[in-house]
């Protein structure tokens, strides 16, 4: 079966080569740690008596979401916690957050020989898959070794479930091998069950991002350094476009009334130059340019949370175009009145909860100028939104503790 999966994956890579190879070259993603992507990593030796938890957080967002989970697992003194990420930006962020306390490794491609080499070196007693990221060869090899796999803060959108449904005969065995799913919401739980996870192995625990957002509600030394680098004035309103996609930087520039400072933080590094062109003239954080202080570009990795801490208003990106939204929890926790667009398929429950509680405004691109003008001129409305949003966040917390308990129990059972 492993060879069959390898063949399918390799054939898919060849067929889609004209699509992904040019993108990889344009975005510079060919300059990566290919050895680690094929499973080569340092041998970590035998797991300690309490076991070894391997947490896979695919990219920057998931890495940030597991901060509280890693802290709780680290408190189990006889438990070794290893953090893995897939993307270059995720690895960089994981090393910044956890490199002093935990081993950080690259998650391999799901080719049988790469997975075997990787698991031989890391030697986990349980694997925690953050949100989704279930792969056939990894789950199969873990099952052969008696390593339990747990999906923590599991999120399965309708779009993703539909795609899996197209290849249901191939993915059902993979999902049946999952030991437990701690789902974010009822809809995700039902979708996991439909794809093959036994109902008895699925429970709804909530979203860990509600917990991680509550960890830092005030300004930090890092946010102050960001303000100094970009010459952000504390005497003027700051509007932040967080995780923007192409086209949204120009939309924000056109929608914002005169007066406030505008800082845009594109989601991907390959979008930085186009965003700079849309904001011209602007100051770029990477270039230490303080010439233009009305329009600013955050073109460094891992600093969006610090920008949110400085913001008076945040417009959440990837929500005004053809993508599927970004997380609106953190900017509210950081104290910013927050607006999001109509495209939020990946965050439906989060957005609805915050809207119902009065902590989030959702609008179309056409409505955005009016909403920005209203919040720019109404400090009381901004404060009320933040207070209401933080109340919602507090009411939703607790998923991290349950996920930690599941992983500790699974590790003890497998050890």
KOLDREN-570107 format. One record per residue (C-alpha): x negated, y negated, z negated; residue number from 0; residue in one letter. Coordinates in steps of 0.001 Angstrom, whole numbers, padded with zeros to 6 digits. Layout:
REM KOLDREN-570107
site x->X | y->Y | z->Z | n->NUM | res->A
...
REM end
This chain:
REM KOLDREN-570107
site x->000000 | y->000000 | z->000000 | n->0 | res->X
site x->-002864 | y->-002394 | z->-000816 | n->1 | res->X
site x->-004359 | y->-001920 | z->002633 | n->2 | res->X
site x->-000970 | y->-002562 | z->004201 | n->3 | res->X
site x->-000634 | y->-005825 | z->002251 | n->4 | res->X
site x->-004178 | y->-006798 | z->003256 | n->5 | res->X
site x->-003309 | y->-006150 | z->006899 | n->6 | res->X
site x->-000121 | y->-008248 | z->006684 | n->7 | res->X
site x->-001958 | y->-011132 | z->005025 | n->8 | res->X
site x->-004814 | y->-011050 | z->007521 | n->9 | res->X
site x->-002444 | y->-010844 | z->010500 | n->10 | res->X
site x->-000476 | y->-013778 | z->009114 | n->11 | res->X
site x->-003709 | y->-015762 | z->008691 | n->12 | res->X
site x->-004691 | y->-015057 | z->012303 | n->13 | res->X
site x->-001264 | y->-015923 | z->013739 | n->14 | res->X
site x->-001078 | y->-019188 | z->011795 | n->15 | res->X
site x->-004739 | y->-020095 | z->012410 | n->16 | res->X
site x->-003899 | y->-022953 | z->014840 | n->17 | res->X
site x->-001809 | y->-024531 | z->012077 | n->18 | res->X
site x->-003903 | y->-024187 | z->008925 | n->19 | res->X
site x->-007463 | y->-024396 | z->010299 | n->20 | res->X
site x->-007186 | y->-027947 | z->011761 | n->21 | res->X
site x->-005484 | y->-029111 | z->008562 | n->22 | res->X
site x->-008206 | y->-027543 | z->006462 | n->23 | res->X
site x->-010933 | y->-029222 | z->008522 | n->24 | res->X
site x->-009203 | y->-032618 | z->008519 | n->25 | res->X
site x->-008604 | y->-032496 | z->004765 | n->26 | res->X
site x->-012115 | y->-031220 | z->004015 | n->27 | res->X
site x->-010794 | y->-028090 | z->002343 | n->28 | res->X
site x->-013287 | y->-025901 | z->004178 | n->29 | res->X
site x->-015896 | y->-027285 | z->001781 | n->30 | res->X
site x->-014826 | y->-025121 | z->-001124 | n->31 | res->X
site x->-016129 | y->-022283 | z->-003261 | n->32 | res->X
site x->-015482 | y->-019448 | z->-000817 | n->33 | res->X
site x->-017377 | y->-016936 | z->-002932 | n->34 | res->X
site x->-014967 | y->-017482 | z->-005818 | n->35 | res->X
site x->-011971 | y->-017424 | z->-003476 | n->36 | res->X
site x->-013064 | y->-013912 | z->-002527 | n->37 | res->X
site x->-013145 | y->-012849 | z->-006160 | n->38 | res->X
site x->-016736 | y->-013468 | z->-007224 | n->39 | res->X
site x->-016943 | y->-014967 | z->-010709 | n->40 | res->X
site x->-019129 | y->-014521 | z->-013776 | n->41 | res->X
site x->-018571 | y->-011324 | z->-015744 | n->42 | res->X
site x->-016877 | y->-012309 | z->-018996 | n->43 | res->X
site x->-017569 | y->-009033 | z->-020731 | n->44 | res->X
site x->-015173 | y->-007098 | z->-022907 | n->45 | res->X
site x->-012138 | y->-008848 | z->-024299 | n->46 | res->X
site x->-012180 | y->-009616 | z->-028042 | n->47 | res->X
site x->-010061 | y->-007624 | z->-030474 | n->48 | res->X
site x->-007093 | y->-009954 | z->-030052 | n->49 | res->X
site x->-007177 | y->-009659 | z->-026270 | n->50 | res->X
site x->-007799 | y->-012015 | z->-023360 | n->51 | res->X
site x->-005058 | y->-014122 | z->-021768 | n->52 | res->X
site x->-005627 | y->-015197 | z->-018167 | n->53 | res->X
site x->-003451 | y->-018211 | z->-017317 | n->54 | res->X
site x->-002977 | y->-019093 | z->-013659 | n->55 | res->X
site x->-001960 | y->-022703 | z->-012999 | n->56 | res->X
site x->-002048 | y->-023174 | z->-009245 | n->57 | res->X
site x->-002737 | y->-026927 | z->-009016 | n->58 | res->X
site x->-002954 | y->-030221 | z->-010894 | n->59 | res->X
site x->000675 | y->-030376 | z->-012012 | n->60 | res->X
site x->000713 | y->-026874 | z->-013456 | n->61 | res->X
site x->-002681 | y->-027394 | z->-015091 | n->62 | res->X
site x->-001322 | y->-030430 | z->-016915 | n->63 | res->X
site x->001782 | y->-028539 | z->-017981 | n->64 | res->X
site x->-000181 | y->-025851 | z->-019856 | n->65 | res->X
site x->-002112 | y->-028152 | z->-022191 | n->66 | res->X
site x->000145 | y->-027377 | z->-025128 | n->67 | res->X
site x->000256 | y->-023682 | z->-024247 | n->68 | res->X
site x->-003536 | y->-023441 | z->-024198 | n->69 | res->X
site x->-003731 | y->-025243 | z->-027542 | n->70 | res->X
site x->-001252 | y->-022827 | z->-029123 | n->71 | res->X
site x->-003042 | y->-019793 | z->-027716 | n->72 | res->X
site x->-006433 | y->-021152 | z->-028801 | n->73 | res->X
site x->-005075 | y->-021314 | z->-032336 | n->74 | res->X
site x->-004986 | y->-017494 | z->-032234 | n->75 | res->X
site x->-008632 | y->-017220 | z->-033270 | n->76 | res->X
site x->-009146 | y->-013653 | z->-032040 | n->77 | res->X
site x->-007611 | y->-014377 | z->-028622 | n->78 | res->X
site x->-009742 | y->-015413 | z->-025640 | n->79 | res->X
site x->-007952 | y->-017759 | z->-023216 | n->80 | res->X
site x->-009188 | y->-018091 | z->-019619 | n->81 | res->X
site x->-007686 | y->-020719 | z->-017299 | n->82 | res->X
site x->-007568 | y->-020118 | z->-013542 | n->83 | res->X
site x->-006514 | y->-022463 | z->-010752 | n->84 | res->X
site x->-006285 | y->-022131 | z->-006989 | n->85 | res->X
site x->-006874 | y->-025578 | z->-005518 | n->86 | res->X
site x->-010031 | y->-027676 | z->-005699 | n->87 | res->X
site x->-008163 | y->-030475 | z->-007458 | n->88 | res->X
site x->-006637 | y->-027982 | z->-009880 | n->89 | res->X
site x->-010058 | y->-026562 | z->-010737 | n->90 | res->X
site x->-011444 | y->-030052 | z->-011282 | n->91 | res->X
site x->-008567 | y->-030983 | z->-013577 | n->92 | res->X
site x->-008761 | y->-027693 | z->-015482 | n->93 | res->X
site x->-012474 | y->-028187 | z->-016137 | n->94 | res->X
site x->-011823 | y->-031710 | z->-017367 | n->95 | res->X
site x->-009065 | y->-030590 | z->-019758 | n->96 | res->X
site x->-010304 | y->-027181 | z->-020896 | n->97 | res->X
site x->-013950 | y->-026848 | z->-019884 | n->98 | res->X
site x->-015254 | y->-027585 | z->-023382 | n->99 | res->X
site x->-013104 | y->-024958 | z->-025092 | n->100 | res->X
site x->-012173 | y->-022332 | z->-022502 | n->101 | res->X
site x->-013581 | y->-020524 | z->-019484 | n->102 | res->X
site x->-012220 | y->-021926 | z->-016203 | n->103 | res->X
site x->-012282 | y->-019734 | z->-013090 | n->104 | res->X
site x->-011056 | y->-019836 | z->-009510 | n->105 | res->X
site x->-007993 | y->-017721 | z->-008703 | n->106 | res->X
site x->-008843 | y->-015432 | z->-005750 | n->107 | res->X
site x->-007125 | y->-014853 | z->-002447 | n->108 | res->X
site x->-004660 | y->-011971 | z->-002714 | n->109 | res->X
site x->-006810 | y->-009490 | z->-000805 | n->110 | res->X
site x->-007179 | y->-006158 | z->-002591 | n->111 | res->X
site x->-010981 | y->-006159 | z->-002772 | n->112 | res->X
site x->-011085 | y->-009779 | z->-003960 | n->113 | res->X
site x->-008466 | y->-009104 | z->-006632 | n->114 | res->X
site x->-010305 | y->-005977 | z->-007828 | n->115 | res->X
site x->-013611 | y->-007827 | z->-008050 | n->116 | res->X
site x->-011959 | y->-010697 | z->-009909 | n->117 | res->X
site x->-010154 | y->-008525 | z->-012477 | n->118 | res->X
site x->-013299 | y->-006449 | z->-013038 | n->119 | res->X
site x->-015165 | y->-009623 | z->-013966 | n->120 | res->X
site x->-012501 | y->-011359 | z->-016053 | n->121 | res->X
site x->-011014 | y->-008309 | z->-017788 | n->122 | res->X
site x->-007708 | y->-009805 | z->-019008 | n->123 | res->X
site x->-005290 | y->-007962 | z->-021274 | n->124 | res->X
site x->-002376 | y->-010078 | z->-020010 | n->125 | res->X
site x->-001908 | y->-012430 | z->-017052 | n->126 | res->X
site x->000317 | y->-015491 | z->-017383 | n->127 | res->X
site x->001572 | y->-016883 | z->-014070 | n->128 | res->X
site x->002682 | y->-020494 | z->-014461 | n->129 | res->X
site x->006027 | y->-021313 | z->-012789 | n->130 | res->X
site x->005809 | y->-018742 | z->-009943 | n->131 | res->X
site x->002680 | y->-017672 | z->-008023 | n->132 | res->X
site x->003525 | y->-013967 | z->-007951 | n->133 | res->X
site x->001355 | y->-012049 | z->-005462 | n->134 | res->X
site x->001600 | y->-008399 | z->-004336 | n->135 | res->X
site x->-001997 | y->-007197 | z->-004673 | n->136 | res->X
site x->-002558 | y->-008996 | z->-007972 | n->137 | res->X
site x->000588 | y->-007578 | z->-009567 | n->138 | res->X
site x->-000167 | y->-004100 | z->-008173 | n->139 | res->X
site x->-003738 | y->-004023 | z->-009482 | n->140 | res->X
site x->-002619 | y->-005373 | z->-012859 | n->141 | res->X
site x->000015 | y->-002626 | z->-013047 | n->142 | res->X
site x->-002586 | y->000066 | z->-012240 | n->143 | res->X
site x->-004812 | y->-001240 | z->-015026 | n->144 | res->X
site x->-001990 | y->-001529 | z->-017573 | n->145 | res->X
site x->-002250 | y->-005329 | z->-017634 | n->146 | res->X
site x->001095 | y->-006999 | z->-018272 | n->147 | res->X
site x->002094 | y->-009961 | z->-016093 | n->148 | res->X
site x->004277 | y->-012707 | z->-017539 | n->149 | res->X
site x->005762 | y->-015603 | z->-015570 | n->150 | res->X
site x->005737 | y->-018569 | z->-017968 | n->151 | res->X
site x->007997 | y->-021570 | z->-017470 | n->152 | res->X
site x->009225 | y->-019765 | z->-014362 | n->153 | res->X
site x->010719 | y->-021939 | z->-011641 | n->154 | res->X
site x->012189 | y->-020480 | z->-008453 | n->155 | res->X
site x->013927 | y->-023007 | z->-006227 | n->156 | res->X
site x->016722 | y->-022116 | z->-003843 | n->157 | res->X
site x->014355 | y->-022872 | z->-000945 | n->158 | res->X
site x->011660 | y->-020502 | z->-002245 | n->159 | res->X
site x->014198 | y->-017778 | z->-003033 | n->160 | res->X
site x->015547 | y->-018003 | z->000520 | n->161 | res->X
site x->012060 | y->-017615 | z->001969 | n->162 | res->X
site x->011383 | y->-014579 | z->-000227 | n->163 | res->X
site x->014737 | y->-013199 | z->000903 | n->164 | res->X
site x->013501 | y->-013073 | z->004501 | n->165 | res->X
site x->010893 | y->-010495 | z->003465 | n->166 | res->X
site x->012843 | y->-008915 | z->000603 | n->167 | res->X
site x->011646 | y->-005320 | z->001270 | n->168 | res->X
site x->008030 | y->-006497 | z->000889 | n->169 | res->X
site x->008474 | y->-008662 | z->-002212 | n->170 | res->X
site x->010908 | y->-006597 | z->-004290 | n->171 | res->X
site x->008204 | y->-004149 | z->-005476 | n->172 | res->X
site x->006049 | y->-007126 | z->-006412 | n->173 | res->X
site x->008777 | y->-008724 | z->-008535 | n->174 | res->X
site x->009694 | y->-005378 | z->-010121 | n->175 | res->X
site x->006139 | y->-005150 | z->-011437 | n->176 | res->X
site x->006480 | y->-008404 | z->-013411 | n->177 | res->X
site x->006682 | y->-007577 | z->-017103 | n->178 | res->X
site x->008593 | y->-010649 | z->-018236 | n->179 | res->X
site x->009932 | y->-013929 | z->-016850 | n->180 | res->X
site x->010358 | y->-016908 | z->-019172 | n->181 | res->X
site x->012492 | y->-019014 | z->-016835 | n->182 | res->X
site x->013005 | y->-022772 | z->-016918 | n->183 | res->X
site x->016738 | y->-022588 | z->-016250 | n->184 | res->X
site x->019638 | y->-020232 | z->-015598 | n->185 | res->X
site x->019549 | y->-020713 | z->-011818 | n->186 | res->X
site x->015856 | y->-019722 | z->-011653 | n->187 | res->X
site x->016506 | y->-016732 | z->-013921 | n->188 | res->X
site x->019247 | y->-015409 | z->-011648 | n->189 | res->X
site x->017029 | y->-015847 | z->-008573 | n->190 | res->X
site x->014201 | y->-013869 | z->-010203 | n->191 | res->X
site x->016673 | y->-011088 | z->-010964 | n->192 | res->X
site x->018007 | y->-011102 | z->-007417 | n->193 | res->X
site x->014474 | y->-010624 | z->-006084 | n->194 | res->X
site x->013873 | y->-007560 | z->-008239 | n->195 | res->X
site x->012832 | y->-008535 | z->-011778 | n->196 | res->X
site x->014881 | y->-006344 | z->-014164 | n->197 | res->X
site x->017532 | y->-008368 | z->-015959 | n->198 | res->X
site x->016275 | y->-007182 | z->-019334 | n->199 | res->X
site x->012898 | y->-008755 | z->-018545 | n->200 | res->X
site x->014254 | y->-012245 | z->-017830 | n->201 | res->X
site x->015131 | y->-014938 | z->-020365 | n->202 | res->X
site x->015694 | y->-018687 | z->-020174 | n->203 | res->X
site x->013257 | y->-020626 | z->-022379 | n->204 | res->X
site x->013161 | y->-024066 | z->-020736 | n->205 | res->X
site x->010454 | y->-026137 | z->-019068 | n->206 | res->X
site x->007046 | y->-026528 | z->-020725 | n->207 | res->X
site x->006679 | y->-029944 | z->-019092 | n->208 | res->X
site x->009183 | y->-031299 | z->-021618 | n->209 | res->X
site x->006661 | y->-030310 | z->-024302 | n->210 | res->X
site x->003496 | y->-031477 | z->-022566 | n->211 | res->X
site x->005024 | y->-034884 | z->-021829 | n->212 | res->X
site x->005472 | y->-035536 | z->-025528 | n->213 | res->X
site x->001797 | y->-035040 | z->-026350 | n->214 | res->X
site x->000627 | y->-038576 | z->-025559 | n->215 | res->X
site x->003093 | y->-041446 | z->-025619 | n->216 | res->X
site x->000751 | y->-044411 | z->-025967 | n->217 | res->X
site x->-002188 | y->-046062 | z->-024239 | n->218 | res->X
site x->-005543 | y->-044301 | z->-024432 | n->219 | res->X
site x->-009163 | y->-045227 | z->-023864 | n->220 | res->X
site x->-008861 | y->-043717 | z->-020382 | n->221 | res->X
site x->-005877 | y->-045885 | z->-019465 | n->222 | res->X
site x->-007712 | y->-048949 | z->-020725 | n->223 | res->X
site x->-010714 | y->-048008 | z->-018572 | n->224 | res->X
site x->-008375 | y->-047662 | z->-015585 | n->225 | res->X
site x->-006964 | y->-051123 | z->-016255 | n->226 | res->X
site x->-010464 | y->-052568 | z->-016385 | n->227 | res->X
site x->-011599 | y->-050776 | z->-013219 | n->228 | res->X
site x->-008658 | y->-052105 | z->-011212 | n->229 | res->X
site x->-008428 | y->-055445 | z->-012990 | n->230 | res->X
site x->-004809 | y->-054777 | z->-013990 | n->231 | res->X
site x->-003377 | y->-057716 | z->-015882 | n->232 | res->X
site x->-001422 | y->-056906 | z->-019039 | n->233 | res->X
site x->000400 | y->-060246 | z->-018652 | n->234 | res->X
site x->002178 | y->-059160 | z->-015472 | n->235 | res->X
site x->004553 | y->-056299 | z->-014756 | n->236 | res->X
site x->002991 | y->-053203 | z->-013224 | n->237 | res->X
site x->004972 | y->-050926 | z->-010899 | n->238 | res->X
site x->003401 | y->-047520 | z->-010228 | n->239 | res->X
site x->004258 | y->-045269 | z->-007294 | n->240 | res->X
site x->003375 | y->-041832 | z->-008638 | n->241 | res->X
site x->002495 | y->-038844 | z->-006430 | n->242 | res->X
site x->003510 | y->-040708 | z->-003282 | n->243 | res->X
site x->003782 | y->-039089 | z->000143 | n->244 | res->X
site x->003040 | y->-040728 | z->003525 | n->245 | res->X
site x->005497 | y->-043533 | z->004189 | n->246 | res->X
site x->006370 | y->-044109 | z->000551 | n->247 | res->X
site x->003519 | y->-046538 | z->-000113 | n->248 | res->X
site x->004787 | y->-048786 | z->002662 | n->249 | res->X
site x->008336 | y->-048378 | z->001341 | n->250 | res->X
site x->007260 | y->-049533 | z->-002111 | n->251 | res->X
site x->005359 | y->-052484 | z->-000737 | n->252 | res->X
site x->008397 | y->-053588 | z->001266 | n->253 | res->X
site x->010872 | y->-052957 | z->-001564 | n->254 | res->X
site x->009080 | y->-054677 | z->-004437 | n->255 | res->X
site x->009967 | y->-058327 | z->-005112 | n->256 | res->X
site x->007251 | y->-060936 | z->-005498 | n->257 | res->X
site x->005501 | y->-061097 | z->-008842 | n->258 | res->X
site x->004699 | y->-057592 | z->-010160 | n->259 | res->X
site x->001499 | y->-055697 | z->-009491 | n->260 | res->X
site x->001875 | y->-052515 | z->-007422 | n->261 | res->X
site x->-000314 | y->-049437 | z->-007936 | n->262 | res->X
site x->000161 | y->-046417 | z->-005664 | n->263 | res->X
site x->-001202 | y->-042959 | z->-006446 | n->264 | res->X
site x->-000829 | y->-040618 | z->-003433 | n->265 | res->X
site x->-000298 | y->-036965 | z->-004252 | n->266 | res->X
site x->-003113 | y->-035668 | z->-002039 | n->267 | res->X
site x->-006632 | y->-036971 | z->-001396 | n->268 | res->X
site x->-006158 | y->-036688 | z->002373 | n->269 | res->X
site x->-003387 | y->-039289 | z->002090 | n->270 | res->X
site x->-005547 | y->-041925 | z->000383 | n->271 | res->X
site x->-006847 | y->-043708 | z->003493 | n->272 | res->X
site x->-003405 | y->-043998 | z->005076 | n->273 | res->X
site x->-002023 | y->-045340 | z->001812 | n->274 | res->X
site x->-004801 | y->-047929 | z->001687 | n->275 | res->X
site x->-003852 | y->-049058 | z->005192 | n->276 | res->X
site x->-000187 | y->-049320 | z->004189 | n->277 | res->X
site x->-001090 | y->-051472 | z->001181 | n->278 | res->X
site x->-003650 | y->-053748 | z->002833 | n->279 | res->X
site x->-005086 | y->-055804 | z->001343 | n->280 | res->X
site x->-005593 | y->-053629 | z->-001720 | n->281 | res->X
site x->-008196 | y->-052637 | z->-004290 | n->282 | res->X
site x->-009264 | y->-048983 | z->-004423 | n->283 | res->X
site x->-010277 | y->-047468 | z->-007724 | n->284 | res->X
site x->-013015 | y->-045341 | z->-006102 | n->285 | res->X
site x->-014673 | y->-048406 | z->-004571 | n->286 | res->X
site x->-014683 | y->-050508 | z->-007767 | n->287 | res->X
site x->-013156 | y->-053339 | z->-005758 | n->288 | res->X
site x->-011425 | y->-056016 | z->-007860 | n->289 | res->X
site x->-010776 | y->-058445 | z->-005025 | n->290 | res->X
site x->-007057 | y->-057805 | z->-004537 | n->291 | res->X
site x->-005149 | y->-057460 | z->-007783 | n->292 | res->X
site x->-001546 | y->-057389 | z->-006516 | n->293 | res->X
site x->-001798 | y->-054083 | z->-004621 | n->294 | res->X
site x->-003895 | y->-051270 | z->-006030 | n->295 | res->X
site x->-004737 | y->-047730 | z->-004936 | n->296 | res->X
site x->-005488 | y->-044933 | z->-007382 | n->297 | res->X
site x->-007720 | y->-042707 | z->-005259 | n->298 | res->X
site x->-009272 | y->-040600 | z->-008021 | n->299 | res->X
site x->-008160 | y->-037226 | z->-009413 | n->300 | res->X
site x->-006512 | y->-036658 | z->-012783 | n->301 | res->X
site x->-005761 | y->-040284 | z->-013667 | n->302 | res->X
site x->-002057 | y->-040582 | z->-012872 | n->303 | res->X
site x->-001034 | y->-040040 | z->-016493 | n->304 | res->X
site x->-003209 | y->-042989 | z->-017508 | n->305 | res->X
site x->-001583 | y->-045121 | z->-014821 | n->306 | res->X
site x->001829 | y->-044158 | z->-016177 | n->307 | res->X
site x->000743 | y->-045331 | z->-019624 | n->308 | res->X
site x->000082 | y->-048802 | z->-018178 | n->309 | res->X
site x->003260 | y->-048977 | z->-016075 | n->310 | res->X
site x->006399 | y->-050951 | z->-016797 | n->311 | res->X
site x->008270 | y->-049266 | z->-013936 | n->312 | res->X
site x->007490 | y->-046024 | z->-012107 | n->313 | res->X
site x->008862 | y->-044876 | z->-008762 | n->314 | res->X
site x->008386 | y->-041122 | z->-008462 | n->315 | res->X
site x->007014 | y->-040108 | z->-005073 | n->316 | res->X
site x->007709 | y->-037243 | z->-002675 | n->317 | res->X
site x->011397 | y->-037977 | z->-003248 | n->318 | res->X
site x->012238 | y->-040468 | z->-000473 | n->319 | res->X
site x->011313 | y->-038340 | z->002530 | n->320 | res->X
site x->011389 | y->-034719 | z->003657 | n->321 | res->X
site x->009557 | y->-033235 | z->000655 | n->322 | res->X
site x->011194 | y->-031982 | z->-002513 | n->323 | res->X
site x->010359 | y->-034332 | z->-005358 | n->324 | res->X
site x->007845 | y->-034706 | z->-008164 | n->325 | res->X
site x->008089 | y->-034475 | z->-011936 | n->326 | res->X
site x->009809 | y->-037519 | z->-013523 | n->327 | res->X
site x->009288 | y->-036393 | z->-017129 | n->328 | res->X
site x->005801 | y->-037759 | z->-017815 | n->329 | res->X
site x->006296 | y->-041408 | z->-016758 | n->330 | res->X
site x->009339 | y->-041642 | z->-019021 | n->331 | res->X
site x->007414 | y->-040108 | z->-021918 | n->332 | res->X
site x->004640 | y->-042595 | z->-021272 | n->333 | res->X
site x->007067 | y->-045492 | z->-021616 | n->334 | res->X
site x->008001 | y->-046517 | z->-018073 | n->335 | res->X
site x->011480 | y->-047185 | z->-016713 | n->336 | res->X
site x->011628 | y->-044583 | z->-013948 | n->337 | res->X
site x->013266 | y->-044366 | z->-010516 | n->338 | res->X
site x->013398 | y->-041316 | z->-008272 | n->339 | res->X
site x->014645 | y->-040784 | z->-004725 | n->340 | res->X
site x->017291 | y->-038388 | z->-003395 | n->341 | res->X
site x->014951 | y->-035519 | z->-002403 | n->342 | res->X
site x->014487 | y->-033620 | z->-005672 | n->343 | res->X
site x->015165 | y->-029976 | z->-004792 | n->344 | res->X
site x->012234 | y->-028752 | z->-006896 | n->345 | res->X
site x->013404 | y->-030659 | z->-009990 | n->346 | res->X
site x->017195 | y->-030536 | z->-009834 | n->347 | res->X
site x->017842 | y->-029627 | z->-013481 | n->348 | res->X
site x->015235 | y->-032027 | z->-014840 | n->349 | res->X
site x->016575 | y->-034932 | z->-012805 | n->350 | res->X
site x->020188 | y->-034161 | z->-013713 | n->351 | res->X
site x->019400 | y->-033936 | z->-017422 | n->352 | res->X
site x->017579 | y->-037266 | z->-017419 | n->353 | res->X
site x->020273 | y->-038965 | z->-015333 | n->354 | res->X
site x->023038 | y->-037647 | z->-017587 | n->355 | res->X
site x->021161 | y->-038972 | z->-020604 | n->356 | res->X
site x->020663 | y->-042423 | z->-019089 | n->357 | res->X
site x->016898 | y->-042087 | z->-018835 | n->358 | res->X
site x->016449 | y->-042016 | z->-015049 | n->359 | res->X
site x->017761 | y->-043905 | z->-012014 | n->360 | res->X
site x->018187 | y->-042030 | z->-008737 | n->361 | res->X
site x->018661 | y->-044004 | z->-005533 | n->362 | res->X
site x->018129 | y->-043956 | z->-001787 | n->363 | res->X
site x->015412 | y->-045839 | z->000082 | n->364 | res->X
site x->018001 | y->-048448 | z->001054 | n->365 | res->X
site x->018995 | y->-048932 | z->-002576 | n->366 | res->X
site x->015426 | y->-049091 | z->-003878 | n->367 | res->X
site x->014861 | y->-052877 | z->-003413 | n->368 | res->X
site x->017972 | y->-053651 | z->-005451 | n->369 | res->X
site x->017079 | y->-051250 | z->-008254 | n->370 | res->X
site x->013530 | y->-052594 | z->-008447 | n->371 | res->X
site x->014772 | y->-056193 | z->-008510 | n->372 | res->X
site x->017180 | y->-055329 | z->-011335 | n->373 | res->X
site x->014576 | y->-053631 | z->-013504 | n->374 | res->X
site x->011898 | y->-056246 | z->-012804 | n->375 | res->X
site x->014150 | y->-058961 | z->-014198 | n->376 | res->X
site x->015816 | y->-057013 | z->-017043 | n->377 | res->X
site x->013438 | y->-056026 | z->-019844 | n->378 | res->X
site x->016302 | y->-054786 | z->-022019 | n->379 | res->X
site x->017461 | y->-052380 | z->-019302 | n->380 | res->X
site x->013927 | y->-051026 | z->-018972 | n->381 | res->X
site x->013614 | y->-050474 | z->-022727 | n->382 | res->X
site x->017020 | y->-048795 | z->-022927 | n->383 | res->X
site x->016112 | y->-046383 | z->-020115 | n->384 | res->X
site x->012857 | y->-045404 | z->-021793 | n->385 | res->X
site x->014529 | y->-044828 | z->-025157 | n->386 | res->X
site x->017298 | y->-042729 | z->-023606 | n->387 | res->X
site x->014810 | y->-040728 | z->-021549 | n->388 | res->X
site x->012629 | y->-039975 | z->-024552 | n->389 | res->X
site x->015692 | y->-038746 | z->-026457 | n->390 | res->X
site x->016389 | y->-036304 | z->-023621 | n->391 | res->X
site x->012766 | y->-035132 | z->-023608 | n->392 | res->X
site x->012798 | y->-034493 | z->-027344 | n->393 | res->X
site x->016049 | y->-032534 | z->-027104 | n->394 | res->X
site x->014583 | y->-030222 | z->-024449 | n->395 | res->X
site x->011328 | y->-029249 | z->-026171 | n->396 | res->X
site x->010363 | y->-025803 | z->-027422 | n->397 | res->X
site x->009546 | y->-023725 | z->-024326 | n->398 | res->X
site x->005789 | y->-023745 | z->-024956 | n->399 | res->X
site x->006110 | y->-022006 | z->-028323 | n->400 | res->X
site x->008250 | y->-019226 | z->-026832 | n->401 | res->X
site x->005881 | y->-018725 | z->-023889 | n->402 | res->X
site x->002903 | y->-018510 | z->-026257 | n->403 | res->X
site x->004698 | y->-015865 | z->-028343 | n->404 | res->X
site x->005433 | y->-013806 | z->-025225 | n->405 | res->X
site x->001811 | y->-013887 | z->-024083 | n->406 | res->X
site x->000438 | y->-013007 | z->-027529 | n->407 | res->X
site x->002866 | y->-010096 | z->-027838 | n->408 | res->X
site x->002100 | y->-008847 | z->-024311 | n->409 | res->X
site x->-001646 | y->-009066 | z->-024945 | n->410 | res->X
site x->-001338 | y->-007117 | z->-028181 | n->411 | res->X
site x->000778 | y->-004449 | z->-026446 | n->412 | res->X
site x->-001720 | y->-004077 | z->-023578 | n->413 | res->X
site x->-004837 | y->-004192 | z->-025746 | n->414 | res->X
REM end
